[in-house]
Amino acid sequence: METFIVRIYRRIDASAGEPVGTIERVGTGERVGFCDSRELILHLLAADRPSRGTAGPAAKPEETS
């Protein structure tokens, strides 16, 4: 399970009712910003998926004798 810190800031020029802030991944310190609720949800859902190019643990080659 991933753990995140979501910081929501209010800005005068931000659209009324839309959250603006950052998402921080606990453990790595990786941060990403968002400027509306759609981006917030997309970043959280994308963080739950494995990174592209990683198919999991590498399989050990079979030994031949």
CHARMM internal coordinates of N, CA and C (Angstrom, degrees):
IC EDIT
DIST 1 N 1 CA 1.4406
DIST 1 CA 1 C 1.5213
ANGL 1 N 1 CA 1 C 108.23
DIST 1 C 2 N 1.3123
ANGL 1 CA 1 C 2 N 116.80
DIHE 1 N 1 CA 1 C 2 N 134.10
DIST 2 N 2 CA 1.4594
ANGL 1 C 2 N 2 CA 123.34
DIHE 1 CA 1 C 2 N 2 CA 178.12
DIST 2 CA 2 C 1.5230
ANGL 2 N 2 CA 2 C 109.55
DIHE 1 C 2 N 2 CA 2 C -86.64
DIST 2 C 3 N 1.3238
ANGL 2 CA 2 C 3 N 115.69
DIHE 2 N 2 CA 2 C 3 N 148.04
DIST 3 N 3 CA 1.4633
ANGL 2 C 3 N 3 CA 121.05
DIHE 2 CA 2 C 3 N 3 CA 176.58
DIST 3 CA 3 C 1.5233
ANGL 3 N 3 CA 3 C 108.21
DIHE 2 C 3 N 3 CA 3 C -120.88
DIST 3 C 4 N 1.3241
ANGL 3 CA 3 C 4 N 116.71
DIHE 3 N 3 CA 3 C 4 N 133.79
DIST 4 N 4 CA 1.4548
ANGL 3 C 4 N 4 CA 122.72
DIHE 3 CA 3 C 4 N 4 CA -177.64
DIST 4 CA 4 C 1.5201
ANGL 4 N 4 CA 4 C 110.44
DIHE 3 C 4 N 4 CA 4 C -129.58
DIST 4 C 5 N 1.3226
ANGL 4 CA 4 C 5 N 115.07
DIHE 4 N 4 CA 4 C 5 N 151.91
DIST 5 N 5 CA 1.4578
ANGL 4 C 5 N 5 CA 122.07
DIHE 4 CA 4 C 5 N 5 CA 168.98
DIST 5 CA 5 C 1.5216
ANGL 5 N 5 CA 5 C 105.37
DIHE 4 C 5 N 5 CA 5 C -111.28
DIST 5 C 6 N 1.3208
ANGL 5 CA 5 C 6 N 116.90
DIHE 5 N 5 CA 5 C 6 N 121.98
DIST 6 N 6 CA 1.4602
ANGL 5 C 6 N 6 CA 121.57
DIHE 5 CA 5 C 6 N 6 CA 179.10
DIST 6 CA 6 C 1.5183
ANGL 6 N 6 CA 6 C 107.25
DIHE 5 C 6 N 6 CA 6 C -108.82
DIST 6 C 7 N 1.3325
ANGL 6 CA 6 C 7 N 115.48
DIHE 6 N 6 CA 6 C 7 N 119.46
DIST 7 N 7 CA 1.4624
ANGL 6 C 7 N 7 CA 121.19
DIHE 6 CA 6 C 7 N 7 CA 177.55
DIST 7 CA 7 C 1.5144
ANGL 7 N 7 CA 7 C 107.86
DIHE 6 C 7 N 7 CA 7 C -107.71
DIST 7 C 8 N 1.3251
ANGL 7 CA 7 C 8 N 116.12
DIHE 7 N 7 CA 7 C 8 N 125.19
DIST 8 N 8 CA 1.4642
ANGL 7 C 8 N 8 CA 121.25
DIHE 7 CA 7 C 8 N 8 CA 179.81
DIST 8 CA 8 C 1.5193
ANGL 8 N 8 CA 8 C 107.99
DIHE 7 C 8 N 8 CA 8 C -112.18
DIST 8 C 9 N 1.3328
ANGL 8 CA 8 C 9 N 114.90
DIHE 8 N 8 CA 8 C 9 N 125.41
DIST 9 N 9 CA 1.4593
ANGL 8 C 9 N 9 CA 122.17
DIHE 8 CA 8 C 9 N 9 CA -179.81
DIST 9 CA 9 C 1.5236
ANGL 9 N 9 CA 9 C 108.60
DIHE 8 C 9 N 9 CA 9 C -114.84
DIST 9 C 10 N 1.2856
ANGL 9 CA 9 C 10 N 116.51
DIHE 9 N 9 CA 9 C 10 N 149.77
DIST 10 N 10 CA 1.4640
ANGL 9 C 10 N 10 CA 120.57
DIHE 9 CA 9 C 10 N 10 CA 174.80
DIST 10 CA 10 C 1.5242
ANGL 10 N 10 CA 10 C 108.32
DIHE 9 C 10 N 10 CA 10 C -104.91
DIST 10 C 11 N 1.3122
ANGL 10 CA 10 C 11 N 116.10
DIHE 10 N 10 CA 10 C 11 N 136.11
DIST 11 N 11 CA 1.4603
ANGL 10 C 11 N 11 CA 120.98
DIHE 10 CA 10 C 11 N 11 CA 177.58
DIST 11 CA 11 C 1.5147
ANGL 11 N 11 CA 11 C 108.26
DIHE 10 C 11 N 11 CA 11 C -123.49
DIST 11 C 12 N 1.3043
ANGL 11 CA 11 C 12 N 115.77
DIHE 11 N 11 CA 11 C 12 N 147.90
DIST 12 N 12 CA 1.4630
ANGL 11 C 12 N 12 CA 120.16
DIHE 11 CA 11 C 12 N 12 CA -179.86
DIST 12 CA 12 C 1.5242
ANGL 12 N 12 CA 12 C 110.39
DIHE 11 C 12 N 12 CA 12 C -63.82
DIST 12 C 13 N 1.3363
ANGL 12 CA 12 C 13 N 117.51
DIHE 12 N 12 CA 12 C 13 N -39.22
DIST 13 N 13 CA 1.4619
ANGL 12 C 13 N 13 CA 119.90
DIHE 12 CA 12 C 13 N 13 CA -177.17
DIST 13 CA 13 C 1.5314
ANGL 13 N 13 CA 13 C 113.70
DIHE 12 C 13 N 13 CA 13 C -86.01
DIST 13 C 14 N 1.3239
ANGL 13 CA 13 C 14 N 117.49
DIHE 13 N 13 CA 13 C 14 N -1.95
DIST 14 N 14 CA 1.4694
ANGL 13 C 14 N 14 CA 119.84
DIHE 13 CA 13 C 14 N 14 CA 179.26
DIST 14 CA 14 C 1.5221
ANGL 14 N 14 CA 14 C 110.19
DIHE 13 C 14 N 14 CA 14 C -74.70
DIST 14 C 15 N 1.3279
ANGL 14 CA 14 C 15 N 115.88
DIHE 14 N 14 CA 14 C 15 N 150.83
DIST 15 N 15 CA 1.4570
ANGL 14 C 15 N 15 CA 120.62
DIHE 14 CA 14 C 15 N 15 CA 178.03
DIST 15 CA 15 C 1.5260
ANGL 15 N 15 CA 15 C 109.69
DIHE 14 C 15 N 15 CA 15 C -60.18
DIST 15 C 16 N 1.3075
ANGL 15 CA 15 C 16 N 115.79
DIHE 15 N 15 CA 15 C 16 N 141.49
DIST 16 N 16 CA 1.4681
ANGL 15 C 16 N 16 CA 120.73
DIHE 15 CA 15 C 16 N 16 CA 179.82
DIST 16 CA 16 C 1.5163
ANGL 16 N 16 CA 16 C 110.10
DIHE 15 C 16 N 16 CA 16 C -60.10
DIST 16 C 17 N 1.3151
ANGL 16 CA 16 C 17 N 116.38
DIHE 16 N 16 CA 16 C 17 N 129.16
DIST 17 N 17 CA 1.4442
ANGL 16 C 17 N 17 CA 121.06
DIHE 16 CA 16 C 17 N 17 CA 176.68
DIST 17 CA 17 C 1.5184
ANGL 17 N 17 CA 17 C 115.54
DIHE 16 C 17 N 17 CA 17 C 85.52
DIST 17 C 18 N 1.3198
ANGL 17 CA 17 C 18 N 118.73
DIHE 17 N 17 CA 17 C 18 N -9.02
DIST 18 N 18 CA 1.4655
ANGL 17 C 18 N 18 CA 120.77
DIHE 17 CA 17 C 18 N 18 CA -179.90
DIST 18 CA 18 C 1.5243
ANGL 18 N 18 CA 18 C 110.36
DIHE 17 C 18 N 18 CA 18 C -94.97
DIST 18 C 19 N 1.3332
ANGL 18 CA 18 C 19 N 117.54
DIHE 18 N 18 CA 18 C 19 N 131.04
DIST 19 N 19 CA 1.4608
ANGL 18 C 19 N 19 CA 120.12
DIHE 18 CA 18 C 19 N 19 CA 178.94
DIST 19 CA 19 C 1.5287
ANGL 19 N 19 CA 19 C 111.25
DIHE 18 C 19 N 19 CA 19 C -75.97
DIST 19 C 20 N 1.3180
ANGL 19 CA 19 C 20 N 116.07
DIHE 19 N 19 CA 19 C 20 N 145.69
DIST 20 N 20 CA 1.4572
ANGL 19 C 20 N 20 CA 123.41
DIHE 19 CA 19 C 20 N 20 CA 175.74
DIST 20 CA 20 C 1.5130
ANGL 20 N 20 CA 20 C 105.90
DIHE 19 C 20 N 20 CA 20 C -132.63
DIST 20 C 21 N 1.3471
ANGL 20 CA 20 C 21 N 118.05
DIHE 20 N 20 CA 20 C 21 N 131.59
DIST 21 N 21 CA 1.4506
ANGL 20 C 21 N 21 CA 118.47
DIHE 20 CA 20 C 21 N 21 CA 179.96
DIST 21 CA 21 C 1.5091
ANGL 21 N 21 CA 21 C 113.60
DIHE 20 C 21 N 21 CA 21 C 177.04
DIST 21 C 22 N 1.3437
ANGL 21 CA 21 C 22 N 114.84
DIHE 21 N 21 CA 21 C 22 N -154.24
DIST 22 N 22 CA 1.4614
ANGL 21 C 22 N 22 CA 121.38
DIHE 21 CA 21 C 22 N 22 CA -178.57
DIST 22 CA 22 C 1.5231
ANGL 22 N 22 CA 22 C 110.25
DIHE 21 C 22 N 22 CA 22 C -132.82
DIST 22 C 23 N 1.3208
ANGL 22 CA 22 C 23 N 114.67
DIHE 22 N 22 CA 22 C 23 N 154.83
DIST 23 N 23 CA 1.4649
ANGL 22 C 23 N 23 CA 122.50
DIHE 22 CA 22 C 23 N 23 CA 174.00
DIST 23 CA 23 C 1.5218
ANGL 23 N 23 CA 23 C 105.94
DIHE 22 C 23 N 23 CA 23 C -119.71
DIST 23 C 24 N 1.3130
ANGL 23 CA 23 C 24 N 117.11
DIHE 23 N 23 CA 23 C 24 N 127.54
DIST 24 N 24 CA 1.4611
ANGL 23 C 24 N 24 CA 121.74
DIHE 23 CA 23 C 24 N 24 CA 178.64
DIST 24 CA 24 C 1.5174
ANGL 24 N 24 CA 24 C 109.56
DIHE 23 C 24 N 24 CA 24 C -117.49
DIST 24 C 25 N 1.3222
ANGL 24 CA 24 C 25 N 116.01
DIHE 24 N 24 CA 24 C 25 N 130.15
DIST 25 N 25 CA 1.4595
ANGL 24 C 25 N 25 CA 121.41
DIHE 24 CA 24 C 25 N 25 CA 177.07
DIST 25 CA 25 C 1.5250
ANGL 25 N 25 CA 25 C 107.97
DIHE 24 C 25 N 25 CA 25 C -84.68
DIST 25 C 26 N 1.3186
ANGL 25 CA 25 C 26 N 116.31
DIHE 25 N 25 CA 25 C 26 N 117.80
DIST 26 N 26 CA 1.4627
ANGL 25 C 26 N 26 CA 121.47
DIHE 25 CA 25 C 26 N 26 CA -179.43
DIST 26 CA 26 C 1.5247
ANGL 26 N 26 CA 26 C 108.70
DIHE 25 C 26 N 26 CA 26 C -67.22
DIST 26 C 27 N 1.2926
ANGL 26 CA 26 C 27 N 116.61
DIHE 26 N 26 CA 26 C 27 N 137.01
DIST 27 N 27 CA 1.4573
ANGL 26 C 27 N 27 CA 121.28
DIHE 26 CA 26 C 27 N 27 CA 179.63
DIST 27 CA 27 C 1.5164
ANGL 27 N 27 CA 27 C 111.92
DIHE 26 C 27 N 27 CA 27 C 104.28
DIST 27 C 28 N 1.3310
ANGL 27 CA 27 C 28 N 116.67
DIHE 27 N 27 CA 27 C 28 N -46.36
DIST 28 N 28 CA 1.4649
ANGL 27 C 28 N 28 CA 120.09
DIHE 27 CA 27 C 28 N 28 CA -179.92
DIST 28 CA 28 C 1.5246
ANGL 28 N 28 CA 28 C 111.67
DIHE 27 C 28 N 28 CA 28 C -101.11
DIST 28 C 29 N 1.3249
ANGL 28 CA 28 C 29 N 117.04
DIHE 28 N 28 CA 28 C 29 N -24.49
DIST 29 N 29 CA 1.4587
ANGL 28 C 29 N 29 CA 120.45
DIHE 28 CA 28 C 29 N 29 CA -177.74
DIST 29 CA 29 C 1.5168
ANGL 29 N 29 CA 29 C 113.22
DIHE 28 C 29 N 29 CA 29 C 78.01
DIST 29 C 30 N 1.3286
ANGL 29 CA 29 C 30 N 117.74
DIHE 29 N 29 CA 29 C 30 N 4.14
DIST 30 N 30 CA 1.4629
ANGL 29 C 30 N 30 CA 121.74
DIHE 29 CA 29 C 30 N 30 CA 179.09
DIST 30 CA 30 C 1.5212
ANGL 30 N 30 CA 30 C 109.22
DIHE 29 C 30 N 30 CA 30 C -62.27
DIST 30 C 31 N 1.3388
ANGL 30 CA 30 C 31 N 116.34
DIHE 30 N 30 CA 30 C 31 N 132.59
DIST 31 N 31 CA 1.4708
ANGL 30 C 31 N 31 CA 120.91
DIHE 30 CA 30 C 31 N 31 CA -179.79
DIST 31 CA 31 C 1.5134
ANGL 31 N 31 CA 31 C 110.81
DIHE 30 C 31 N 31 CA 31 C -124.94
DIST 31 C 32 N 1.3197
ANGL 31 CA 31 C 32 N 114.64
DIHE 31 N 31 CA 31 C 32 N 146.55
DIST 32 N 32 CA 1.4590
ANGL 31 C 32 N 32 CA 121.46
DIHE 31 CA 31 C 32 N 32 CA 175.41
DIST 32 CA 32 C 1.5256
ANGL 32 N 32 CA 32 C 107.33
DIHE 31 C 32 N 32 CA 32 C -142.34
DIST 32 C 33 N 1.3210
ANGL 32 CA 32 C 33 N 115.90
DIHE 32 N 32 CA 32 C 33 N 143.28
DIST 33 N 33 CA 1.4556
ANGL 32 C 33 N 33 CA 120.61
DIHE 32 CA 32 C 33 N 33 CA -179.99
DIST 33 CA 33 C 1.5152
ANGL 33 N 33 CA 33 C 111.96
DIHE 32 C 33 N 33 CA 33 C -95.74
DIST 33 C 34 N 1.3328
ANGL 33 CA 33 C 34 N 115.44
DIHE 33 N 33 CA 33 C 34 N 160.13
DIST 34 N 34 CA 1.4652
ANGL 33 C 34 N 34 CA 121.17
DIHE 33 CA 33 C 34 N 34 CA 175.28
DIST 34 CA 34 C 1.5207
ANGL 34 N 34 CA 34 C 108.32
DIHE 33 C 34 N 34 CA 34 C -142.75
DIST 34 C 35 N 1.3304
ANGL 34 CA 34 C 35 N 116.25
DIHE 34 N 34 CA 34 C 35 N 153.14
DIST 35 N 35 CA 1.4679
ANGL 34 C 35 N 35 CA 119.51
DIHE 34 CA 34 C 35 N 35 CA -177.67
DIST 35 CA 35 C 1.5219
ANGL 35 N 35 CA 35 C 113.34
DIHE 34 C 35 N 35 CA 35 C -124.82
DIST 35 C 36 N 1.3354
ANGL 35 CA 35 C 36 N 117.22
DIHE 35 N 35 CA 35 C 36 N 4.64
DIST 36 N 36 CA 1.4658
ANGL 35 C 36 N 36 CA 119.87
DIHE 35 CA 35 C 36 N 36 CA 173.16
DIST 36 CA 36 C 1.5262
ANGL 36 N 36 CA 36 C 108.54
DIHE 35 C 36 N 36 CA 36 C -162.16
DIST 36 C 37 N 1.3106
ANGL 36 CA 36 C 37 N 116.31
DIHE 36 N 36 CA 36 C 37 N 172.14
DIST 37 N 37 CA 1.4647
ANGL 36 C 37 N 37 CA 120.51
DIHE 36 CA 36 C 37 N 37 CA -175.89
DIST 37 CA 37 C 1.5239
ANGL 37 N 37 CA 37 C 112.28
DIHE 36 C 37 N 37 CA 37 C -64.53
DIST 37 C 38 N 1.3230
ANGL 37 CA 37 C 38 N 117.82
DIHE 37 N 37 CA 37 C 38 N -32.04
DIST 38 N 38 CA 1.4598
ANGL 37 C 38 N 38 CA 121.46
DIHE 37 CA 37 C 38 N 38 CA 178.95
DIST 38 CA 38 C 1.5312
ANGL 38 N 38 CA 38 C 110.33
DIHE 37 C 38 N 38 CA 38 C -62.92
DIST 38 C 39 N 1.3375
ANGL 38 CA 38 C 39 N 116.97
DIHE 38 N 38 CA 38 C 39 N -46.77
DIST 39 N 39 CA 1.4658
ANGL 38 C 39 N 39 CA 120.50
DIHE 38 CA 38 C 39 N 39 CA 178.98
DIST 39 CA 39 C 1.5255
ANGL 39 N 39 CA 39 C 111.32
DIHE 38 C 39 N 39 CA 39 C -65.00
DIST 39 C 40 N 1.3139
ANGL 39 CA 39 C 40 N 117.84
DIHE 39 N 39 CA 39 C 40 N -37.75
DIST 40 N 40 CA 1.4591
ANGL 39 C 40 N 40 CA 121.71
DIHE 39 CA 39 C 40 N 40 CA 178.51
DIST 40 CA 40 C 1.5296
ANGL 40 N 40 CA 40 C 109.96
DIHE 39 C 40 N 40 CA 40 C -58.29
DIST 40 C 41 N 1.3221
ANGL 40 CA 40 C 41 N 116.36
DIHE 40 N 40 CA 40 C 41 N -50.75
DIST 41 N 41 CA 1.4650
ANGL 40 C 41 N 41 CA 121.15
DIHE 40 CA 40 C 41 N 41 CA -179.55
DIST 41 CA 41 C 1.5288
ANGL 41 N 41 CA 41 C 111.12
DIHE 40 C 41 N 41 CA 41 C -64.31
DIST 41 C 42 N 1.3347
ANGL 41 CA 41 C 42 N 117.35
DIHE 41 N 41 CA 41 C 42 N -43.58
DIST 42 N 42 CA 1.4662
ANGL 41 C 42 N 42 CA 120.38
DIHE 41 CA 41 C 42 N 42 CA -179.31
DIST 42 CA 42 C 1.5287
ANGL 42 N 42 CA 42 C 111.60
DIHE 41 C 42 N 42 CA 42 C -61.09
DIST 42 C 43 N 1.3316
ANGL 42 CA 42 C 43 N 117.78
DIHE 42 N 42 CA 42 C 43 N -42.17
DIST 43 N 43 CA 1.4651
ANGL 42 C 43 N 43 CA 120.86
DIHE 42 CA 42 C 43 N 43 CA 179.89
DIST 43 CA 43 C 1.5322
ANGL 43 N 43 CA 43 C 110.84
DIHE 42 C 43 N 43 CA 43 C -66.03
DIST 43 C 44 N 1.3098
ANGL 43 CA 43 C 44 N 117.13
DIHE 43 N 43 CA 43 C 44 N -40.76
DIST 44 N 44 CA 1.4646
ANGL 43 C 44 N 44 CA 119.63
DIHE 43 CA 43 C 44 N 44 CA 179.72
DIST 44 CA 44 C 1.5244
ANGL 44 N 44 CA 44 C 111.51
DIHE 43 C 44 N 44 CA 44 C -67.85
DIST 44 C 45 N 1.3183
ANGL 44 CA 44 C 45 N 117.37
DIHE 44 N 44 CA 44 C 45 N -39.96
DIST 45 N 45 CA 1.4626
ANGL 44 C 45 N 45 CA 120.48
DIHE 44 CA 44 C 45 N 45 CA 178.41
DIST 45 CA 45 C 1.5278
ANGL 45 N 45 CA 45 C 111.21
DIHE 44 C 45 N 45 CA 45 C -69.38
DIST 45 C 46 N 1.3241
ANGL 45 CA 45 C 46 N 117.22
DIHE 45 N 45 CA 45 C 46 N -39.14
DIST 46 N 46 CA 1.4631
ANGL 45 C 46 N 46 CA 120.95
DIHE 45 CA 45 C 46 N 46 CA 179.38
DIST 46 CA 46 C 1.5186
ANGL 46 N 46 CA 46 C 110.75
DIHE 45 C 46 N 46 CA 46 C -66.57
DIST 46 C 47 N 1.3228
ANGL 46 CA 46 C 47 N 118.06
DIHE 46 N 46 CA 46 C 47 N -32.93
DIST 47 N 47 CA 1.4605
ANGL 46 C 47 N 47 CA 121.47
DIHE 46 CA 46 C 47 N 47 CA -179.32
DIST 47 CA 47 C 1.5139
ANGL 47 N 47 CA 47 C 111.33
DIHE 46 C 47 N 47 CA 47 C -68.48
DIST 47 C 48 N 1.3284
ANGL 47 CA 47 C 48 N 117.14
DIHE 47 N 47 CA 47 C 48 N -22.91
DIST 48 N 48 CA 1.4561
ANGL 47 C 48 N 48 CA 121.28
DIHE 47 CA 47 C 48 N 48 CA -178.94
DIST 48 CA 48 C 1.5274
ANGL 48 N 48 CA 48 C 111.93
DIHE 47 C 48 N 48 CA 48 C -79.93
DIST 48 C 49 N 1.3376
ANGL 48 CA 48 C 49 N 117.00
DIHE 48 N 48 CA 48 C 49 N -16.33
DIST 49 N 49 CA 1.4619
ANGL 48 C 49 N 49 CA 121.48
DIHE 48 CA 48 C 49 N 49 CA -179.25
DIST 49 CA 49 C 1.5196
ANGL 49 N 49 CA 49 C 109.76
DIHE 48 C 49 N 49 CA 49 C -90.51
DIST 49 C 50 N 1.3358
ANGL 49 CA 49 C 50 N 117.29
DIHE 49 N 49 CA 49 C 50 N 149.18
DIST 50 N 50 CA 1.4683
ANGL 49 C 50 N 50 CA 119.11
DIHE 49 CA 49 C 50 N 50 CA 175.68
DIST 50 CA 50 C 1.5243
ANGL 50 N 50 CA 50 C 110.78
DIHE 49 C 50 N 50 CA 50 C -65.54
DIST 50 C 51 N 1.3102
ANGL 50 CA 50 C 51 N 117.08
DIHE 50 N 50 CA 50 C 51 N 150.87
DIST 51 N 51 CA 1.4586
ANGL 50 C 51 N 51 CA 121.88
DIHE 50 CA 50 C 51 N 51 CA 178.59
DIST 51 CA 51 C 1.5145
ANGL 51 N 51 CA 51 C 110.12
DIHE 50 C 51 N 51 CA 51 C -63.43
DIST 51 C 52 N 1.3319
ANGL 51 CA 51 C 52 N 116.31
DIHE 51 N 51 CA 51 C 52 N 151.47
DIST 52 N 52 CA 1.4638
ANGL 51 C 52 N 52 CA 119.78
DIHE 51 CA 51 C 52 N 52 CA 177.22
DIST 52 CA 52 C 1.5162
ANGL 52 N 52 CA 52 C 108.94
DIHE 51 C 52 N 52 CA 52 C -65.84
DIST 52 C 53 N 1.2941
ANGL 52 CA 52 C 53 N 115.52
DIHE 52 N 52 CA 52 C 53 N 143.25
DIST 53 N 53 CA 1.4496
ANGL 52 C 53 N 53 CA 119.93
DIHE 52 CA 52 C 53 N 53 CA 178.32
DIST 53 CA 53 C 1.5200
ANGL 53 N 53 CA 53 C 113.09
DIHE 52 C 53 N 53 CA 53 C 89.99
DIST 53 C 54 N 1.3105
ANGL 53 CA 53 C 54 N 117.50
DIHE 53 N 53 CA 53 C 54 N -6.43
DIST 54 N 54 CA 1.4596
ANGL 53 C 54 N 54 CA 119.73
DIHE 53 CA 53 C 54 N 54 CA 176.83
DIST 54 CA 54 C 1.5128
ANGL 54 N 54 CA 54 C 108.19
DIHE 53 C 54 N 54 CA 54 C -110.07
DIST 54 C 55 N 1.2894
ANGL 54 CA 54 C 55 N 115.26
DIHE 54 N 54 CA 54 C 55 N 118.23
DIST 55 N 55 CA 1.4563
ANGL 54 C 55 N 55 CA 120.42
DIHE 54 CA 54 C 55 N 55 CA -178.65
DIST 55 CA 55 C 1.5140
ANGL 55 N 55 CA 55 C 110.68
DIHE 54 C 55 N 55 CA 55 C -105.67
DIST 55 C 56 N 1.2987
ANGL 55 CA 55 C 56 N 117.63
DIHE 55 N 55 CA 55 C 56 N 15.89
DIST 56 N 56 CA 1.4576
ANGL 55 C 56 N 56 CA 120.99
DIHE 55 CA 55 C 56 N 56 CA -178.81
DIST 56 CA 56 C 1.5161
ANGL 56 N 56 CA 56 C 109.99
DIHE 55 C 56 N 56 CA 56 C 100.46
DIST 56 C 57 N 1.3144
ANGL 56 CA 56 C 57 N 116.50
DIHE 56 N 56 CA 56 C 57 N -168.27
DIST 57 N 57 CA 1.4581
ANGL 56 C 57 N 57 CA 119.89
DIHE 56 CA 56 C 57 N 57 CA -178.61
DIST 57 CA 57 C 1.5269
ANGL 57 N 57 CA 57 C 111.78
DIHE 56 C 57 N 57 CA 57 C -62.24
DIST 57 C 58 N 1.3112
ANGL 57 CA 57 C 58 N 115.08
DIHE 57 N 57 CA 57 C 58 N 141.31
DIST 58 N 58 CA 1.4693
ANGL 57 C 58 N 58 CA 119.43
DIHE 57 CA 57 C 58 N 58 CA -179.56
DIST 58 CA 58 C 1.5280
ANGL 58 N 58 CA 58 C 109.01
DIHE 57 C 58 N 58 CA 58 C -70.76
DIST 58 C 59 N 1.3054
ANGL 58 CA 58 C 59 N 114.89
DIHE 58 N 58 CA 58 C 59 N 136.58
DIST 59 N 59 CA 1.4553
ANGL 58 C 59 N 59 CA 120.08
DIHE 58 CA 58 C 59 N 59 CA 178.81
DIST 59 CA 59 C 1.5213
ANGL 59 N 59 CA 59 C 109.62
DIHE 58 C 59 N 59 CA 59 C -76.71
DIST 59 C 60 N 1.3022
ANGL 59 CA 59 C 60 N 116.77
DIHE 59 N 59 CA 59 C 60 N 141.51
DIST 60 N 60 CA 1.4619
ANGL 59 C 60 N 60 CA 121.27
DIHE 59 CA 59 C 60 N 60 CA 177.52
DIST 60 CA 60 C 1.5078
ANGL 60 N 60 CA 60 C 108.83
DIHE 59 C 60 N 60 CA 60 C -77.85
DIST 60 C 61 N 1.3365
ANGL 60 CA 60 C 61 N 116.82
DIHE 60 N 60 CA 60 C 61 N 135.73
DIST 61 N 61 CA 1.4732
ANGL 60 C 61 N 61 CA 118.38
DIHE 60 CA 60 C 61 N 61 CA 178.56
DIST 61 CA 61 C 1.5238
ANGL 61 N 61 CA 61 C 110.52
DIHE 60 C 61 N 61 CA 61 C -65.84
DIST 61 C 62 N 1.3197
ANGL 61 CA 61 C 62 N 115.57
DIHE 61 N 61 CA 61 C 62 N 145.24
DIST 62 N 62 CA 1.4616
ANGL 61 C 62 N 62 CA 119.85
DIHE 61 CA 61 C 62 N 62 CA 179.98
DIST 62 CA 62 C 1.5113
ANGL 62 N 62 CA 62 C 109.61
DIHE 61 C 62 N 62 CA 62 C -73.37
DIST 62 C 63 N 1.3136
ANGL 62 CA 62 C 63 N 115.19
DIHE 62 N 62 CA 62 C 63 N 139.77
DIST 63 N 63 CA 1.4562
ANGL 62 C 63 N 63 CA 120.19
DIHE 62 CA 62 C 63 N 63 CA 178.52
DIST 63 CA 63 C 1.5216
ANGL 63 N 63 CA 63 C 108.83
DIHE 62 C 63 N 63 CA 63 C -82.17
DIST 63 C 64 N 1.3178
ANGL 63 CA 63 C 64 N 115.10
DIHE 63 N 63 CA 63 C 64 N 138.34
DIST 64 N 64 CA 1.4613
ANGL 63 C 64 N 64 CA 119.78
DIHE 63 CA 63 C 64 N 64 CA 176.23
DIST 64 CA 64 C 1.5231
ANGL 64 N 64 CA 64 C 108.56
DIHE 63 C 64 N 64 CA 64 C -114.85
DIST 64 C 65 N 1.2997
ANGL 64 CA 64 C 65 N 116.29
DIHE 64 N 64 CA 64 C 65 N 136.18
DIST 65 N 65 CA 1.4722
ANGL 64 C 65 N 65 CA 119.92
DIHE 64 CA 64 C 65 N 65 CA 179.98
DIST 65 CA 65 C 1.4914
ANGL 65 N 65 CA 65 C 111.12
DIHE 64 C 65 N 65 CA 65 C -120.06
END
COOR INIT
IC SEED 1 N 1 CA 1 C
IC BUILD
